[in-house]
Amino acid sequence: MAEKKRKRFDVITIFPEVVEPYVGASILGRAQKHKLIEVRAHNLRDWATDKHKSVDDTPYGGGAGMVMKVESFERAVRKVAAGFSLRRKKKTRVIVTAASGKMFTQEDAKRLSKYDQLIFLCGRYEGIDHRVTEHIADEAFSIGNYVLTGGELPAMVMIDAIARLVPGVIQEASLEQESHSQEGYREYPQYTKPEEYNGWKVPEILLSGDHKKIAQWREEQSK
């Protein structure tokens, strides 16, 4: 019997224990149980060659902090991508998380959801040797104009946004109606029971039962 095709996400990091709890919970965890997606975190130090398993060194030109080395990332990507392509025709994209990268958008999530395998390279310290971005990664992304301690959070944000677009992970109707699904639109306000709490009332239009007027109200709220 042929193996059921699922989207594969690989995260290469020195802290796989940061990634695993999040991707194993809630919607992503359920999607993995249903074999819609597969998320694996790999320890970059497994591809270090010295006895101390070091993956960083001092920067050329001087400066504070340490820079993550190119060799370990190169070996890791070769192994992780090859291991996947042995099972099926490879359609892989390698992504590095970097403050200097392009801002990640919903359009990027849609485009990347078409790939079979996405490999995320997570930096730490003062960043990653730029040769990783130039020669190993296909593209670099940032998730905002701020500085984080590592690339694991951006990788998980992108995985979450992309995995939701995999057929079966989220109901199709929910995807069509939610924020950023259409250019220029944002999420409309949502309410549930009770109808009134502490004097705060649900808008009357949502209680009217008039679905045409409700749809019009939601469209107006989304602009």
C-alpha positions as CSV (number, residue, x, y, z in Angstrom):
1,M,0.0,0.0,0.0
2,A,1.4,3.4,-1.0
3,E,2.3,5.8,1.9
4,K,-0.2,8.4,2.5
5,K,1.1,11.8,1.3
6,R,1.6,14.4,4.1
7,K,3.3,17.7,4.3
8,R,6.6,17.6,6.1
9,F,8.1,20.3,8.2
10,D,11.6,20.0,9.5
11,V,13.1,22.4,12.1
12,I,16.9,22.4,12.5
13,T,17.8,24.1,15.8
14,I,19.9,23.7,18.9
15,F,16.8,23.6,21.0
16,P,14.4,21.0,19.6
17,E,12.7,20.8,23.0
18,V,11.4,24.3,22.4
19,V,9.6,23.2,19.2
20,E,8.2,19.8,20.1
21,P,5.5,20.8,22.7
22,Y,3.9,23.4,20.6
23,V,3.7,21.4,17.4
24,G,2.4,18.4,19.3
25,A,-0.6,20.2,20.8
26,S,-4.0,21.4,19.6
27,I,-4.7,21.6,15.8
28,L,-1.1,20.9,14.8
29,G,-1.0,17.8,17.0
30,R,-4.3,16.6,15.7
31,A,-3.2,17.1,12.1
32,Q,-0.1,15.0,12.8
33,K,-2.2,12.2,14.4
34,H,-4.4,12.2,11.2
35,K,-1.3,12.0,9.1
36,L,-2.0,15.3,7.3
37,I,1.3,16.9,8.3
38,E,4.5,15.7,9.9
39,V,6.7,18.0,12.0
40,R,10.2,17.0,13.1
41,A,12.7,18.9,15.2
42,H,16.4,18.1,14.7
43,N,19.3,19.0,16.9
44,L,21.9,20.9,14.9
45,R,24.6,19.6,17.3
46,D,24.1,16.1,15.8
47,W,26.0,17.4,12.7
48,A,28.9,19.0,14.7
49,T,32.2,17.2,14.3
50,D,34.2,18.2,17.3
51,K,34.0,16.5,20.7
52,H,32.3,19.6,22.2
53,K,29.5,19.5,19.6
54,S,30.1,23.2,18.9
55,V,28.1,25.0,16.2
56,D,29.3,28.6,16.7
57,D,32.5,30.6,16.6
58,T,33.7,34.2,16.9
59,P,32.8,36.6,14.1
60,Y,35.3,37.6,11.4
61,G,36.0,41.4,11.7
62,G,35.4,41.3,15.5
63,G,32.3,42.2,17.4
64,A,30.3,40.9,20.4
65,G,28.8,37.4,20.6
66,M,29.1,34.3,18.5
67,V,28.0,33.4,15.0
68,M,26.5,30.0,14.0
69,K,28.8,28.1,11.6
70,V,27.9,27.1,8.1
71,E,29.2,23.5,8.1
72,S,26.7,22.0,10.5
73,F,23.8,23.6,8.7
74,E,25.0,22.4,5.4
75,R,25.4,18.8,6.6
76,A,22.0,18.9,8.4
77,V,20.1,20.1,5.3
78,R,21.7,17.5,3.1
79,K,20.7,14.7,5.5
80,V,17.2,16.0,6.2
81,A,16.3,16.7,2.6
82,A,17.8,13.5,1.4
83,G,16.0,11.4,4.0
84,F,12.7,12.9,2.7
85,S,13.4,12.5,-1.0
86,L,14.1,8.8,-0.6
87,R,10.4,8.3,0.1
88,R,8.9,10.4,-2.7
89,K,9.8,12.9,-5.4
90,K,11.3,15.9,-3.6
91,K,9.7,19.3,-3.6
92,T,11.6,21.0,-0.9
93,R,12.1,24.6,0.2
94,V,14.8,25.6,2.7
95,I,14.0,28.7,4.9
96,V,16.3,30.6,7.2
97,T,14.8,32.7,10.0
98,A,16.6,36.0,10.1
99,A,15.9,39.6,11.3
100,S,17.2,40.8,7.9
101,G,14.8,38.5,6.0
102,K,11.6,39.4,4.1
103,M,8.5,40.0,6.2
104,F,6.4,36.8,6.2
105,T,2.9,37.3,4.9
106,Q,-0.3,35.3,4.3
107,E,0.6,35.2,0.6
108,D,3.9,33.6,1.5
109,A,2.0,31.0,3.6
110,K,-0.2,30.2,0.7
111,R,2.8,29.8,-1.7
112,L,4.8,27.7,0.7
113,S,1.8,25.4,1.4
114,K,2.3,24.0,-2.1
115,Y,5.7,22.4,-1.2
116,D,6.0,18.8,0.1
117,Q,8.8,19.6,2.5
118,L,9.8,22.8,4.3
119,I,13.1,22.9,6.2
120,F,13.5,25.8,8.7
121,L,17.0,26.8,9.9
122,C,16.9,28.5,13.3
123,G,19.6,30.9,14.4
124,R,20.8,31.9,17.8
125,Y,23.4,34.2,19.4
126,E,24.4,36.9,16.9
127,G,22.9,35.0,14.0
128,I,24.0,32.6,11.3
129,D,27.0,32.8,8.9
130,H,25.6,34.6,5.9
131,R,26.8,31.8,3.6
132,V,23.9,29.7,4.9
133,T,21.5,32.3,3.5
134,E,23.4,32.8,0.3
135,H,24.2,29.1,-0.6
136,I,21.9,26.8,1.4
137,A,18.6,28.5,2.1
138,D,16.1,29.3,-0.7
139,E,14.8,32.3,1.2
140,A,15.0,34.2,4.5
141,F,12.0,35.4,6.5
142,S,11.4,37.7,9.5
143,I,8.1,37.9,11.4
144,G,8.4,41.5,12.6
145,N,10.6,44.5,13.3
146,Y,11.9,43.4,16.6
147,V,14.7,41.2,17.9
148,L,14.1,37.7,19.4
149,T,16.6,35.4,21.2
150,G,16.3,32.7,18.5
151,G,14.7,31.6,15.3
152,E,12.4,28.9,16.8
153,L,9.4,31.2,17.5
154,P,9.4,32.6,13.9
155,A,9.7,29.0,12.5
156,M,6.7,27.9,14.6
157,V,4.7,30.9,13.6
158,M,5.3,30.1,9.9
159,I,4.6,26.4,10.4
160,D,1.3,27.3,12.1
161,A,0.3,29.7,9.3
162,I,1.3,27.2,6.5
163,A,-0.1,24.0,8.1
164,R,-3.6,25.6,8.5
165,L,-3.8,25.8,4.7
166,V,-3.1,22.0,4.2
167,P,-6.4,20.4,3.1
168,G,-8.2,18.8,6.1
169,V,-6.3,20.7,8.9
170,I,-8.9,23.5,9.1
171,Q,-12.5,23.6,7.8
172,E,-12.5,25.1,4.3
173,A,-15.3,27.6,5.2
174,S,-13.3,28.9,8.2
175,L,-10.3,29.6,5.9
176,E,-12.4,31.5,3.4
177,Q,-14.0,33.8,6.0
178,E,-11.0,34.6,8.2
179,S,-8.7,37.6,8.4
180,H,-6.2,38.1,5.6
181,S,-7.9,35.6,3.3
182,Q,-8.9,38.5,1.1
183,E,-6.8,41.5,0.5
184,G,-7.9,44.6,2.4
185,Y,-10.1,42.7,4.8
186,R,-9.6,42.0,8.5
187,E,-11.4,39.7,10.9
188,Y,-14.9,40.8,11.9
189,P,-15.9,40.8,15.6
190,Q,-17.2,37.5,17.0
191,Y,-19.5,37.0,20.0
192,T,-21.0,34.0,21.9
193,K,-23.3,33.4,24.9
194,P,-24.3,35.0,27.2
195,E,-26.2,37.7,25.3
196,E,-25.3,40.2,28.0
197,Y,-22.5,40.3,30.5
198,N,-21.7,43.1,33.0
199,G,-23.9,45.3,30.8
200,W,-21.9,44.5,27.7
201,K,-24.3,43.5,25.0
202,V,-24.0,41.5,21.8
203,P,-24.9,43.7,18.8
204,E,-28.6,43.4,18.0
205,I,-28.0,42.6,14.4
206,L,-26.4,39.3,15.3
207,L,-29.6,38.3,17.2
208,S,-31.9,39.2,14.4
209,G,-31.8,36.0,12.5
210,D,-31.6,38.0,9.3
211,H,-28.6,36.2,7.6
212,K,-28.4,38.7,4.7
213,K,-28.1,41.7,7.1
214,I,-25.7,39.8,9.3
215,A,-23.5,39.1,6.3
216,Q,-23.6,42.7,5.3
217,W,-22.7,43.9,8.8
218,R,-19.8,41.5,9.0
219,E,-18.5,42.7,5.6
220,E,-18.7,46.3,6.8
221,Q,-16.9,45.4,10.0
222,S,-14.1,43.7,8.0
223,K,-13.1,46.9,6.0
